[in-house]
Amino acid sequence: MAVSSEKIIMPDIGSQNWLHARFIRFAWSAGWFAILMGVTVGIGWMGDIESLKRVLPGFVSMNPMTAICTLLSGISLVLHCLPETRPAPRNFVARWIGALVAIIGLLILCRYVFGWSFKLDQVLFAEQLHGDLPDVPNRMAPNTAMAFVLLGSGLFLCDWTTRSGIRPAEHLGVGCWLLSLVALAGYLYQVQWLYGITRHVPMAIHTAVTLHLLSLGLIFVRPRVGVMTIIAGDSPGSVLARRLFPMMLFVFIILGCVQIFGQRFKLHSADAGVALFTVAAIATAGGLILWCARFLHQADLARQVLEKERERFFTLSRDMLAIAGTDGLFKRVNPSFCRVLGFSAEELTSRPFIDFVHPDDVAATMQEVERLNFGLPSVHFENRYRSADGSWKWLSWSTEPPEEEWLYAVARDVTERKQSEAAITRLNEDLMQQTVRLEMVNDELEAFSYSVSHDLRAPLRGISGFAQALEEHSAEALDETGRSYLLRIRNAAARMGELIDDLLKLSKLTRTPMKSETVDLSEIAESLVAGYRVDEPHRAVKTEISAGIRVLGDPALLRVLMDNLLGNAWKFTSKNPNARIEVSSTLGKRGELICHVRDNGVGYDPRYAHKLFGAFQRLHSQTEFPGTGIGLATVQRIVSRHGGEVWTEGAINRGATFSFMLGTRSTDEKQDHSAR
């Protein structure tokens, strides 16, 4: 026999709890112990090494076929210990190795019972087997063969569980464990008939130890099913079983040793030994009972404390907590549940909960219950429940699938949120209607703008043209008054055209899409002033324009803004021989950039400052300062589109200052301004 050099891989038990992991680790170790024992005995037979075939001189050696069955059982148990993520063939191999062990044990057992002539357990090392024992050839013991039948059958049925939750492999493992325990007790008490049947080869001591460990491994390898769910559980009974059974086994074995060796060395008679054993057993059992009672009492006190804590949380919780059964009735509700709905706990638990659900929500509620029955959790399911005053409360539920016919649910009253959502929905609908109306108004304004730009221009051109034609045709027939009237008609038509142009420009400001980029207002101001000087070279206006005034905004709109502000300053300083215009910027209290356009022109009466930014609002006559009154309205609209504000300061004959602040500005501009 040869041992594989492949690295041993421990089963993946990280996803199991620590107690289950210990049981599986024990089964894993028992399997490898059996493999090592089978290989060691096989080497002993191949090399005729007595110390490997038997534990001590004078003891029975392990039969080679017993060593093979031990090796196969260990391999099967180790394969059963591998995690479920391993390939499926490992389960198939483990089962059929176990079946092979059971068949070998059954054939050898039938030879004893029916006297069959074939010698399966003497095929290997036949000559050594005949000389191994003084009276009979070395064979597999009958109780060993029976143990392998039970053990192999258990390994074959390791993963089979009946509908009632019974795992037959556990019962087969217990049978094998009892056989090995009897043999070990025989060796311990030196009673040969316990480990050997009359006129047959007895079970070897190392065979009994290995079978004992393998049978326990077979029982422990599946801690989540069968009786092991009780032993490996977290309940007080499970803890008690794990503590009590090993202690009881150890104590009674010690008592048996005391009784047998007392009789053997004639320390007391047989009757006295039985009496002493009985008294000791009663005292031991009584002590164990008291110890168990104390443990259960402490566990019950701890349970009562936990129940009081849970009850306190259940009572004080502001959430609505409920326990329902699969029969559709609330079994228990907390005070918050009663407070929100206004019903008493008796009223809520005496009727099916579906009776409290709004008729329009019954179908959805029943569908959600079906989802829970299929094992799907319910999170944030909402329905309406009737309250005691007849109103309906919106509840938001979080529920896990039923456990042991109980349904645990948490609900919150979301009626106010639902009402807010309904109000927001209505507001959105109103806003949509307002948007539709605004779109209609915009369409009408565009139609009006089209009419103004086309339909009104034609009559104006006709008026201006015919007035000019009349003046040219009848110039000699008209006196000075008539020519003055014609000039007034032409000027009025021209002014009307200017008003139409400015009105169209103002309306386009709200429809033109904006783009945002860094704009240098200082450069714009310099270029505009240069244009004014070309148009009016006779004027000597002193200008002071700060350098590097940069803002974020639409370049085209900001040029229109500066054109209107600087154009006004240029116009209203025309009567001042020492005209001066200044463009500068300052930082506000919150670090925002404020731009200023100052002049020393005619100024205005501060009482009428509120009219300056209105369309067609003028504080000076047309003859004094020509214009349409649209410029400052255009400035205000541009600033508003940039998310800023504009204001002014001034006095009569003391000039005016127009200041504006935009919603955003570039970072480099802020740094440059701070440096200045």
Summary of the structure (lengths in Angstrom):
residues: 676
radius of gyration: 52.4
end to end distance: 94.8
largest distance: 170.5
contacts: 2026
relative contact order: 0.04
helix: 59%
strand: 12%
